[in-house]
Amino acid sequence: MNKNPLQSIITDHTAMIAYLKESRSLSRLPEHIISQLLELGNHTAFPAEKTILHQNSESDRFYFLLTGTDSVYSKGVVVAKLKRRGDIFGEMSVIGDHLSPVSVVADTEVNAIVVETCKIGSVDSAESGTFESHLMRFILRFLAEKLSITNQTAAQFEIINRRLVETQPELERIQQAFEKANQAKTDFLTLLSHEIRTPLNAISGNIELLFYTDLTPEQKRFATSAYKSGELLLATFNNILDYMKIEAGELQLRNSKFDLQAAIEELEEMFIPEASAKGLELILEVDSRVSNQYWGDGVRLRQVISILIGNAIKFTEQGEVWLVLNVEE
């Protein structure tokens, strides 16, 4: 019977990458970087009580812990425990106020991936100095140094690490609360979309039917105003939904044929009453070279122009508001 479950994946490159990706230390590294480290390194096992790194001696290797527990000693005192998958040690002599050499002893049977420092350095030239290779070397040195500083700093590091572990459940609860709130917002907008769009469409449809009946000129004017106001309200509501989609990164542009000139003329008719109420004249000027048919998202373009016209009317006290449609090329 195989007592060490690691043996079943130690020769499986893909399984070993997945195994290391599950560790907190290496979880954010791209898989191809971990793959490269595995290609550079070798699997080594140490029995319990084995001294892996000797005090007062430099190490030219990095160790990536797979299983087991190590104790890091400085001047005969334990300053750190390495027991998490992906923990890194090596290059243990660090210059602080003085040289502070350390040793690493296996508390239990230890399995590790061993990578020689010179091989890690060769990654730079092999990868032509890519960002990933620089980052990888930085992380290795940073983590190794964090585990090999003087007694007081090492103890502080352990306290910080423990606090991070203790706050992890709270962070997860906050994340879950955020996800629930976000889902509630989505559900609310979905409900709102149905509850508002349905009656608005019904109102617009019934007003449109009025145009097929015998209306006096005054009644027709009232019906036209009500119809356009309903359309404007529906467009405003759609804009609100679109803003929420943009915020959530869910807005998708559509590419289809649309009549640009007709869309502009509709916007002109929609805003003429608002401009007239302020004593302004809304003037549309269209270049003769403007075609009727264009490809793009006509709905989004209409929304943008609608906002521009609305703001122009809102912030113009007197005179005219011009909407000019030119062909640059």
C-alpha positions as CSV (number, residue, x, y, z in Angstrom):
1,M,0.0,0.0,0.0
2,N,1.4,3.4,-1.0
3,K,1.6,5.4,2.3
4,N,2.6,8.7,0.5
5,P,-0.2,10.0,-1.7
6,L,2.4,12.4,-3.3
7,Q,4.1,9.5,-5.0
8,S,1.0,9.1,-7.3
9,I,1.5,12.6,-8.8
10,I,5.3,13.1,-8.4
11,T,5.9,11.9,-11.9
12,D,2.8,13.5,-13.4
13,H,3.9,17.0,-14.5
14,T,0.3,18.3,-15.0
15,A,-0.9,16.9,-11.7
16,M,2.1,18.4,-9.9
17,I,1.3,21.8,-11.4
18,A,-2.3,21.6,-10.1
19,Y,-1.0,20.4,-6.7
20,L,1.3,23.5,-6.4
21,K,-1.4,25.9,-7.7
22,E,-3.6,24.9,-4.7
23,S,-1.0,26.4,-2.4
24,R,-1.3,30.0,-1.1
25,S,2.3,30.8,-1.9
26,L,2.1,29.8,-5.6
27,S,-1.6,30.1,-6.4
28,R,-1.3,33.4,-8.3
29,L,1.6,32.4,-10.4
30,P,0.8,31.5,-14.1
31,E,0.9,27.7,-14.7
32,H,3.7,28.0,-17.3
33,I,6.0,29.6,-14.6
34,I,5.3,26.7,-12.2
35,S,5.8,24.3,-15.1
36,Q,9.2,25.9,-15.8
37,L,10.2,25.6,-12.1
38,L,9.3,21.9,-12.1
39,E,11.4,21.5,-15.2
40,L,14.4,23.2,-13.5
41,G,14.0,21.3,-10.2
42,N,14.2,17.8,-8.8
43,H,12.0,16.1,-6.2
44,T,13.9,15.3,-3.0
45,A,12.8,13.6,0.2
46,F,14.3,14.1,3.7
47,P,13.7,11.9,6.7
48,A,12.5,13.3,10.0
49,E,15.2,15.1,12.0
50,K,17.4,15.6,8.9
51,T,19.2,18.9,8.8
52,I,18.4,20.3,5.3
53,L,20.3,23.6,5.6
54,H,23.2,23.9,8.0
55,Q,23.8,26.9,10.2
56,N,26.7,29.2,9.2
57,S,26.7,27.8,5.6
58,E,25.3,29.4,2.5
59,S,22.8,27.6,0.3
60,D,22.8,27.8,-3.4
61,R,19.4,26.2,-3.7
62,F,15.8,27.0,-3.2
63,Y,13.4,24.5,-1.7
64,F,9.6,24.3,-2.4
65,L,7.9,22.4,0.3
66,L,5.4,19.7,-0.9
67,T,4.7,17.8,2.3
68,G,6.0,17.7,5.8
69,T,7.1,20.2,8.4
70,D,10.4,22.1,8.8
71,S,11.7,24.2,11.7
72,V,13.8,27.3,10.9
73,Y,16.5,27.9,13.6
74,S,18.5,31.0,14.3
75,K,21.1,30.9,17.0
76,G,19.5,27.7,18.3
77,V,16.0,29.2,18.6
78,V,13.0,28.3,16.4
79,V,12.0,31.4,14.5
80,A,9.6,29.9,11.9
81,K,7.7,26.8,11.1
82,L,7.3,25.8,7.4
83,K,4.4,23.4,7.0
84,R,2.3,24.8,4.1
85,R,2.5,23.5,0.6
86,G,4.5,25.9,-1.5
87,D,6.5,27.3,1.4
88,I,9.9,28.4,0.2
89,F,13.3,28.3,1.9
90,G,16.9,28.7,0.9
91,E,19.6,31.5,0.6
92,M,19.1,31.7,4.3
93,S,22.0,34.1,5.3
94,V,20.6,37.7,5.5
95,I,22.6,40.8,6.4
96,G,20.7,42.9,9.0
97,D,22.7,44.6,11.8
98,H,24.9,41.5,11.5
99,L,25.0,38.2,9.7
100,S,22.1,36.1,10.9
101,P,22.7,32.5,9.6
102,V,19.9,30.0,10.1
103,S,19.4,26.3,9.7
104,V,16.4,24.2,8.6
105,V,15.6,20.9,10.2
106,A,12.9,18.4,9.1
107,D,10.4,17.8,11.9
108,T,8.7,15.1,9.9
109,E,9.5,13.4,6.6
110,V,9.8,16.2,4.1
111,N,9.2,16.2,0.4
112,A,10.4,19.2,-1.6
113,I,11.2,20.4,-5.1
114,V,14.9,21.6,-5.1
115,V,16.0,24.2,-7.7
116,E,19.6,25.4,-7.9
117,T,19.9,29.2,-7.8
118,C,22.1,29.3,-10.9
119,K,19.4,27.5,-12.9
120,I,16.8,30.1,-11.8
121,G,19.2,32.8,-12.9
122,S,19.4,31.2,-16.3
123,V,15.7,31.7,-16.8
124,D,16.4,35.3,-17.6
125,S,18.5,34.6,-20.7
126,A,16.3,31.7,-21.7
127,E,13.2,33.8,-21.6
128,S,14.9,36.9,-23.0
129,G,14.3,38.9,-19.9
130,T,10.5,38.5,-19.8
131,F,8.5,40.1,-17.0
132,E,7.5,36.7,-15.7
133,S,11.1,35.6,-15.2
134,H,12.0,38.8,-13.3
135,L,8.9,38.5,-11.2
136,M,9.6,34.9,-10.4
137,R,13.1,35.6,-9.2
138,F,11.9,38.5,-7.1
139,I,9.2,36.4,-5.4
140,L,11.7,33.6,-4.7
141,R,14.2,36.0,-3.1
142,F,11.6,37.9,-1.2
143,L,9.9,34.9,0.3
144,A,13.2,33.2,1.2
145,E,14.5,36.4,2.9
146,K,11.2,36.7,4.9
147,L,11.9,33.3,6.3
148,S,15.5,34.0,7.2
149,I,15.6,37.4,8.9
150,T,16.7,37.9,12.5
151,N,14.7,36.5,15.5
152,Q,12.6,39.5,16.3
153,T,11.6,40.3,12.7
154,A,10.9,36.6,12.0
155,A,8.6,36.5,15.0
156,Q,6.8,39.6,13.7
157,F,6.4,38.0,10.4
158,E,4.8,34.9,12.0
159,I,2.4,37.2,13.9
160,I,1.4,39.0,10.7
161,N,1.0,35.7,8.9
162,R,-1.2,34.3,11.7
163,R,-3.3,37.4,11.7
164,L,-3.8,37.1,7.9
165,V,-4.9,33.5,8.4
166,E,-7.3,34.6,11.2
167,T,-8.8,37.3,9.1
168,Q,-9.3,35.0,6.1
169,P,-12.8,33.8,7.2
170,E,-13.9,37.4,7.7
171,L,-12.7,38.3,4.3
172,E,-14.6,35.4,2.8
173,R,-17.7,36.4,4.6
174,I,-17.4,39.9,3.2
175,Q,-16.9,38.5,-0.2
176,Q,-20.0,36.3,0.1
177,A,-22.0,39.3,1.4
178,F,-20.9,41.4,-1.6
179,E,-21.8,38.6,-4.0
180,K,-25.2,38.3,-2.4
181,A,-25.8,42.0,-2.6
182,N,-24.7,42.0,-6.3
183,Q,-27.1,39.2,-7.1
184,A,-29.9,41.0,-5.2
185,K,-29.2,44.1,-7.4
186,T,-29.3,42.0,-10.5
187,D,-32.6,40.3,-9.4
188,F,-34.1,43.7,-8.6
189,L,-33.2,45.2,-12.0
190,T,-34.6,42.1,-13.7
191,L,-37.9,42.5,-11.8
192,L,-37.9,46.3,-12.4
193,S,-37.2,45.8,-16.1
194,H,-40.3,43.6,-16.4
195,E,-42.5,45.7,-14.1
196,I,-41.8,49.0,-15.8
197,R,-41.2,48.0,-19.4
198,T,-44.4,46.1,-19.7
199,P,-46.8,48.9,-18.7
200,L,-44.8,51.5,-20.6
201,N,-45.0,49.4,-23.8
202,A,-48.7,49.0,-23.2
203,I,-49.1,52.8,-22.8
204,S,-47.2,53.6,-25.9
205,G,-49.1,50.9,-27.8
206,N,-52.5,52.2,-26.8
207,I,-51.5,55.8,-27.6
208,E,-50.3,54.7,-31.0
209,L,-53.7,53.1,-31.6
210,L,-55.3,56.5,-30.9
211,F,-53.7,57.8,-34.1
212,Y,-55.9,55.5,-36.1
213,T,-59.1,57.0,-34.6
214,D,-60.8,60.3,-35.4
215,L,-58.9,62.9,-33.4
216,T,-59.2,66.6,-33.4
217,P,-55.9,68.5,-34.1
218,E,-55.7,69.3,-30.4
219,Q,-56.3,65.7,-29.3
220,K,-53.7,64.5,-31.8
221,R,-51.2,67.0,-30.5
222,F,-51.8,65.8,-26.9
223,A,-51.5,62.2,-28.0
224,T,-48.3,62.9,-29.8
225,S,-46.8,64.6,-26.8
226,A,-47.9,61.7,-24.5
227,Y,-46.5,59.1,-26.9
228,K,-43.1,60.9,-27.2
229,S,-42.9,61.4,-23.4
230,G,-43.5,57.7,-22.9
231,E,-40.8,56.8,-25.4
232,L,-38.4,59.2,-23.6
233,L,-39.3,57.6,-20.3
234,L,-38.7,54.2,-21.7
235,A,-35.4,55.3,-23.2
236,T,-34.3,56.9,-19.8
237,F,-35.1,53.6,-18.0
238,N,-33.1,51.6,-20.6
239,N,-30.2,54.0,-20.1
240,I,-30.3,53.3,-16.3
241,L,-30.2,49.6,-17.0
242,D,-27.3,50.1,-19.5
243,Y,-25.3,52.0,-16.9
244,M,-25.8,49.1,-14.5
245,K,-24.6,46.7,-17.1
246,I,-21.6,48.8,-17.8
247,E,-20.8,48.8,-14.1
248,A,-21.0,45.0,-14.0
249,G,-19.0,44.7,-17.3
250,E,-22.0,43.0,-19.0
251,L,-22.8,45.5,-21.7
252,Q,-22.4,44.2,-25.2
253,L,-22.4,46.3,-28.4
254,R,-24.3,45.1,-31.4
255,N,-23.2,45.5,-34.9
256,S,-26.1,45.8,-37.4
257,K,-27.4,48.2,-40.0
258,F,-29.2,51.3,-38.8
259,D,-30.6,54.5,-40.4
260,L,-28.5,57.3,-38.9
261,Q,-30.3,60.2,-40.4
262,A,-33.7,58.8,-39.3
263,A,-32.4,58.3,-35.8
264,I,-31.1,61.9,-35.6
265,E,-34.4,63.3,-36.9
266,E,-36.3,61.3,-34.3
267,L,-34.1,62.8,-31.6
268,E,-34.7,66.3,-33.0
269,E,-38.5,65.8,-32.8
270,M,-38.2,64.4,-29.3
271,F,-36.2,67.4,-27.9
272,I,-38.0,70.2,-29.8
273,P,-40.7,70.5,-27.1
274,E,-38.0,70.7,-24.3
275,A,-36.0,73.3,-26.2
276,S,-39.1,75.3,-27.0
277,A,-40.1,75.3,-23.3
278,K,-36.8,77.2,-22.6
279,G,-37.2,79.5,-25.5
280,L,-34.4,77.8,-27.4
281,E,-34.3,76.8,-31.1
282,L,-33.0,73.3,-31.8
283,I,-31.4,73.2,-35.3
284,L,-30.4,70.1,-37.1
285,E,-27.8,70.4,-39.9
286,V,-27.0,67.2,-41.9
287,D,-24.2,67.0,-44.5
288,S,-25.6,65.9,-47.9
289,R,-22.9,63.2,-48.0
290,V,-24.4,61.4,-45.0
291,S,-25.8,58.0,-45.9
292,N,-28.9,56.5,-44.5
293,Q,-27.4,53.1,-43.8
294,Y,-24.5,52.5,-41.4
295,W,-23.1,49.6,-39.5
296,G,-22.8,49.8,-35.8
297,D,-24.8,49.9,-32.6
298,G,-27.5,52.4,-33.5
299,V,-29.2,52.1,-30.1
300,R,-26.0,53.1,-28.2
301,L,-25.2,55.9,-30.6
302,R,-28.7,57.3,-30.2
303,Q,-28.2,57.1,-26.4
304,V,-25.0,59.1,-26.5
305,I,-26.4,61.8,-28.8
306,S,-29.5,62.0,-26.7
307,I,-27.4,62.7,-23.6
308,L,-25.4,65.4,-25.5
309,I,-28.5,67.1,-26.8
310,G,-30.2,66.9,-23.4
311,N,-27.1,68.5,-21.7
312,A,-26.8,71.2,-24.4
313,I,-30.4,72.2,-23.8
314,K,-30.1,72.0,-20.0
315,F,-27.0,74.3,-19.9
316,T,-28.0,76.7,-22.6
317,E,-29.9,79.8,-21.2
318,Q,-30.8,81.4,-24.5
319,G,-30.2,81.2,-28.3
320,E,-29.8,78.0,-30.3
321,V,-28.7,74.5,-29.9
322,W,-27.1,73.1,-33.1
323,L,-26.8,69.4,-34.0
324,V,-24.4,69.1,-36.9
325,L,-23.8,65.8,-38.7
326,N,-20.7,66.0,-41.0
327,V,-18.8,63.4,-43.1
328,E,-15.1,63.9,-42.3
329,E,-13.8,61.4,-44.9
